[in-house]
Amino acid sequence: MTMAVDTTNEVKAIARYVRMSPYKVRRVLDQIRGRTYQEALIILEFMPYRACDPILKVLRSAVANAEHNNGLDRATLVISKAYADGGPSLRRYRARAQGRAYQIRKPTCHITISVAPTVTGK
């Protein structure tokens, strides 16, 4: 079931340089995109992934922005956009045999979540 969403009144929050692969964050974001705030909280609470913690933090921030800055009601909010972009990779080196060094890339990502109120009526 799809809900009518008022995208003109969209509010967003961004977490930058999260020390996690964007690939792993996206698999969680795909589960909550298009759902209501209450449904998303329940899903994130019981998913077994480490990515749920920073996503939950960004989602709560977006809802707080919507309430405080735009005066919206949290019960009417729906996640309209949720995506993770790649950030810069931290480069580390691991010592190997015979004086060699192998590079290890530790990825980071930027998590963006936008919430918008549902349109009442048709």
SULSULQUI-V163723 format. One record per pair of residues at least 12 apart in sequence whose ideal C-beta (glycine too) atoms are under 8 Angstrom apart, sorted by sequence separation. I is the first residue (numbers start at 1). J is the second residue. If there is no record, write none. Layout:
# SULSULQUI-V163723
I/J
I/J
This chain:
# SULSULQUI-V163723
31/43
32/44
44/56
91/103
92/104
91/104
92/105
63/77
91/105
92/106
41/56
44/59
90/105
91/106
28/44
31/47
89/105
90/106
89/106
90/107
41/59
89/107
90/108
28/47
40/59
89/108
59/79
87/107
88/108
28/49
86/107
87/108
27/49
37/59
86/108
87/109
28/51
32/55
86/109
87/110
27/51
28/52
85/109
86/110
24/49
84/109
85/110
24/50
25/51
29/55
37/63
84/110
24/51
28/55
32/59
84/111
85/112
83/111
84/112
25/54
83/112
20/50
25/55
82/112
20/51
81/112
82/113
2/34
81/113
82/114
3/36
81/114
20/54
79/113
80/114
79/114
80/115
18/54
79/115
80/116
37/74
38/75
78/115
37/75
77/115
78/116
15/54
40/79
77/116
78/117
37/77
77/117
78/118
36/77
37/78
76/117
77/118
15/57
36/78
37/79
76/118
15/58
35/78
36/79
14/58
34/78
35/79
73/117
76/120
13/58
34/79
72/117
13/59
15/61
33/79
34/80
32/79
13/61
33/81
13/62
33/82
66/115
12/62
32/82
11/62
62/113
66/117
13/65
62/114
63/115
12/65
29/82
58/111
62/115
11/65
29/83
58/112
59/113
11/66
29/84
58/113
55/111
59/115
26/83
54/111
11/69
26/84
55/113
11/70
25/84
9/70
11/72
22/84
9/72
22/85
22/86
22/87
12/81
18/87
10/80
17/87
10/81
16/87
17/88
19/90
5/78
7/80
3/78
5/80
37/115
29/111
36/118
25/109
29/113
22/107
21/107
25/111
19/106
20/107
22/109
20/108
21/109
19/108
20/109
18/108
17/108
18/109
18/110
17/110
18/111
16/110
15/110
14/110
15/111
14/111
14/112
13/112
12/112
13/113
12/113
12/114
11/114
12/115
10/114
11/115
10/115
11/116
10/116
9/116
9/117
7/116
6/116
5/116
6/117
5/117
6/118
5/118
6/119
4/118
5/119
3/118
4/119
3/119
4/122
